[in-house]
């Protein structure tokens, strides 16, 4: 009788475990994920490789050698490809998502750090900061079609929302360049905050906000007239900025000030401040701009922020040193129910259920993961 009772207990526990796993896996599986579609996450690591993670199966399925100093990883907007740069190798690399293989390495010059695509995905733009060069790449032929000299140490090139301009940020030159997207011809050069590293462009292509991680100021540039409007004072050195989809607000994170500053992009003024935690570093905003998730690299957690009411909505444990964040794709009109967070300290990819703000699991991806991309493909 004792054996029968124990057997029944273990049997029921087994059934409950299976049901729990089914619910867990089904909760983050998008309803649009019909047979034949695959959903993957891609993570760059310090071992010069890209880890491929099956988001539905919650497991790493491949580790692909690429090259030294991986950065600037992006999903191609129309092709089943992941693009990035090898800063140490001086090339742009292309990963075929269906094949899990590197299909091209395009030489661009020393020390590239980032790339961007034209709105239609036909061209990619990348800078070589070691040779002071801007290049345009044809995405179909995977060849360089244009190149031109820039100011000293160009670290990033961003395509304007209308696709007509390329905004180049020169770190050593402390300048912003406005260039024609078709010819790469220089239209104007504007002096900005020292050692600039990132830029955000308003949806109407009128203004650019330039960030430097070594300065407590944010430059505001009028792109139409090619002039500096102001340098906004910030509370501490910023780590990242996120532009609201309608362009009305800019959210600036500062680990030094332990919070988030809200910049009114119409008046060029710093408005609200939200205290977040120890060292808020990276963030991601949902599509309807109602909720912001911020990784705290010192506290080992992710903080959900109610943007509408300007308040923190709890915290979620996310490993030792959380960094880059991405949402998993969802059905049109729905809010994301799964957040992926790179943990640079433990070498994991954290999966967080956004509906309950709870950690689902941690998937090992490799040493010191950094960039993160998500791709849905056939």
Buried (B, 14 or more C-beta within 10 A) or exposed (E): EEEEEEEEEEEEEEEEEEEEEEEBEEEBBBEEBEEEEBBBBBBBBBBBBBBBBBBBEBEBEBBBEBBEBBBBBBBBEEBBBBBBBBBBBBBBBBBBBEEBEBEBBBEBBEBBBBBBBBBEBBBBBBBBBBBBBBBBBBBEEBEBEBBBEBBEBBBBBBBBBEBEBBBBBBBBBBBBBBBEBEEBEBEBBBBBBEBBBBBBBBBEBBBBBBBBBEBBBBBBBBBEEBEBBEBBEBBBBBBBBBBBEEBBBBBBBBBEBBBBBBBEBEEBEBEBBBEBBEBBBBBBBBBEBEBBBBBBBBBBBBBBBEBEEEEBEEBBBBBEBBBBBBBBBBEEEEBBBBBBBBBBBBBBBBBBBBEEBEBBEBBBBBEBBBBBBBBBBE
